[in-house]
Amino acid sequence: MNLQKTIGRFTLSAITLSAILTVPAAAHQVQIAGDIGGTLHIEPNDNPRAGEPSLTWFALTRQGGELIPLEACNCQLSIHTQPSKTIVQSPPLEPVSAEGYTGIPGAEITFPQVGSYELVLQGEPTTPEDFQPFEFRFPVTVAAGQAVPSPQAETEVEQATPAIPTETETQPANNGTFWQIGITLALIAVSIALLLSKSKPKRE
């Protein structure tokens, strides 16, 4: 029985390795848990960047090389920080087709910060006893992404920049009052002139 298990594990390892060699040369991570082999790939080129969405998928194969699609696996994914092991995300898995695989578990992940993480994939068969429950723990290192200024930072910059008054704003605020006084005085002068002209005695 032990010999059969050893041969089975060797066969699974060989099949998993051959499957990896048929896809483009990238730093795919491969692990084996019981009779299940798991391959992790994160786009782009297994080099995720903080703050940028990365398509992540898992190719699962059972002993004999048969692919396990997402519909056959009740899989759950969680993302843990390292070394604190705090769960920061639990993204839902969706069927993904990539690099010759069809319907495999995948998710779009945005790592919040630069640093070390661990992707934990747990699964059990949707059909009882179809395969043994498994758990994979893939270490992931996240690099720095493109810096995107936050709305708060933009607001602080706007508040720190003094407002430059325009030419219209630099004029005295009482210009309108001066105009009103001038017009009023002119009207008074015209009225006085009319009264004086009417009050003069007519020459016979």
C-alpha positions in Angstrom: 0.0 0.0 0.0 2.9 2.4 0.8 4.5 1.6 -2.5 1.3 2.4 -4.3 1.0 5.7 -2.5 4.6 6.6 -3.4 4.1 5.7 -7.0 0.9 7.7 -7.1 2.6 10.8 -5.6 5.5 10.5 -8.1 3.0 10.2 -11.0 1.1 13.2 -9.8 4.3 15.2 -9.4 5.4 14.2 -12.9 2.1 15.1 -14.5 2.0 18.4 -12.7 5.5 19.2 -13.8 4.8 18.3 -17.4 1.7 20.6 -17.3 3.8 23.5 -16.1 6.3 23.0 -18.8 3.7 23.2 -21.5 2.7 26.8 -20.5 4.9 29.9 -21.0 8.0 30.2 -18.9 6.8 32.1 -15.8 7.5 31.7 -12.1 4.4 29.6 -11.5 4.2 28.1 -8.0 3.4 24.4 -7.7 2.3 22.6 -4.6 0.9 19.1 -3.8 -1.6 18.3 -1.1 -2.6 14.7 -0.9 -3.8 13.6 -4.3 -4.3 17.1 -5.6 -1.7 19.3 -7.4 -2.1 23.1 -7.4 -0.5 25.7 -9.7 -0.7 29.4 -8.9 -0.3 32.2 -11.4 -0.6 35.9 -10.8 -0.7 38.4 -13.7 1.5 40.0 -14.9 4.3 37.4 -14.8 3.7 36.4 -11.2 4.8 39.9 -10.2 1.9 41.7 -8.5 2.1 45.4 -7.7 0.4 47.2 -4.8 -2.8 49.0 -5.7 -3.1 47.4 -9.1 -5.6 44.7 -9.9 -4.1 41.3 -10.7 -5.9 38.4 -12.3 -5.0 35.3 -10.1 -5.8 31.8 -11.0 -5.3 28.2 -9.7 -4.9 25.1 -11.9 -6.0 22.1 -9.9 -5.2 18.5 -11.1 -6.0 15.2 -9.4 -3.9 12.1 -9.5 -3.8 10.9 -13.1 -3.7 14.5 -14.5 -7.4 15.2 -14.7 -8.2 18.9 -14.3 -10.5 20.0 -11.5 -12.8 22.9 -12.6 -14.3 25.4 -10.2 -17.7 23.8 -10.6 -16.4 20.6 -9.2 -14.7 22.2 -6.2 -16.1 24.1 -3.3 -13.1 26.4 -3.1 -12.4 29.4 -0.8 -9.6 31.9 -1.1 -8.2 34.1 1.6 -5.3 36.5 1.6 -3.1 36.8 4.7 -0.5 39.4 5.5 2.9 38.1 6.7 4.1 37.5 9.3 1.0 38.7 11.2 -1.3 36.2 9.3 -4.1 38.8 9.3 -6.8 38.1 6.7 -7.1 41.3 4.5 -9.3 39.9 1.7 -11.5 36.9 0.9 -12.2 37.5 -2.8 -14.9 35.3 -4.5 -13.7 32.8 -7.0 -14.9 32.7 -10.6 -14.3 30.3 -13.5 -11.3 31.5 -15.5 -9.9 30.3 -18.8 -6.1 31.0 -19.3 -3.1 29.3 -20.8 -5.0 26.3 -22.1 -7.0 25.8 -18.9 -10.8 26.2 -18.9 -13.1 26.9 -16.0 -10.4 26.9 -13.3 -10.7 28.9 -10.1 -9.7 32.6 -10.4 -10.1 36.0 -8.8 -9.1 39.6 -9.4 -6.9 40.7 -6.4 -5.7 44.1 -5.5 -3.0 43.9 -2.9 -3.3 47.0 -0.6 0.4 47.5 0.2 3.9 46.4 -0.6 5.1 43.4 1.3 4.7 39.7 1.9 1.4 37.9 1.7 0.2 34.3 1.8 -2.6 33.1 -0.5 -4.6 30.3 1.2 -6.7 28.1 -1.1 -9.0 25.6 0.6 -11.2 23.2 -1.3 -13.4 20.2 -1.0 -15.4 18.3 -3.7 -18.9 19.3 -4.6 -19.6 15.6 -5.1 -18.8 13.7 -2.0 -15.6 11.6 -2.1 -14.7 12.9 -5.6 -11.3 13.9 -4.2 -9.7 14.6 -0.8 -10.1 18.0 0.8 -7.0 20.1 0.3 -5.3 23.3 1.4 -2.6 25.2 -0.4 -0.5 28.1 1.0 1.3 30.1 -1.6 3.8 32.8 -0.5 3.5 36.0 -2.6 5.7 39.1 -2.6 4.1 42.4 -3.7 6.1 45.1 -5.3 5.5 48.8 -5.4 2.9 50.0 -7.9 2.3 53.4 -9.5 1.7 56.1 -7.0 -1.8 57.5 -7.1 -2.5 60.7 -5.1 -5.4 60.3 -2.7 -8.3 62.8 -2.8 -7.3 64.0 0.6 -3.8 64.9 -0.5 -5.2 66.8 -3.5 -7.5 68.8 -1.2 -4.7 69.7 1.1 -2.6 71.0 -1.9 -5.6 73.1 -3.1 -6.0 74.6 0.4 -2.3 75.3 0.8 -2.2 77.3 -2.5 -3.1 80.9 -1.9 -5.8 82.4 -4.2 -4.4 85.0 -6.6 -6.8 87.9 -6.9 -7.9 88.8 -10.4 -7.8 92.4 -11.8 -11.5 92.8 -11.2 -11.1 91.6 -7.6 -8.3 94.1 -6.8 -10.5 97.1 -7.6 -12.0 98.9 -4.6 -15.3 97.4 -3.5 -16.8 100.9 -3.2 -16.5 101.9 -6.9 -20.2 101.3 -7.3 -20.9 103.7 -4.5 -18.8 106.5 -6.1 -20.7 106.1 -9.3 -24.1 106.3 -7.5 -23.0 109.5 -5.7 -21.8 111.1 -8.9 -25.0 110.4 -10.8 -27.1 111.7 -7.9 -25.1 115.0 -7.7 -25.4 115.4 -11.5 -29.2 115.0 -11.3 -29.4 117.5 -8.4 -27.3 120.0 -10.4 -29.6 119.6 -13.4 -32.7 120.1 -11.2 -31.3 123.3 -9.7 -30.5 124.6 -13.1 -34.0 124.0 -14.3 -35.5 125.7 -11.2 -33.3 128.7 -11.6 -34.1 129.1 -15.2 -37.9 129.0 -14.4 -37.5 131.5 -11.6 -35.9 134.2 -13.7 -38.4 137.1 -14.5 -39.4 137.4 -18.1 -38.2 140.5 -19.9 -41.0 142.5 -21.6 
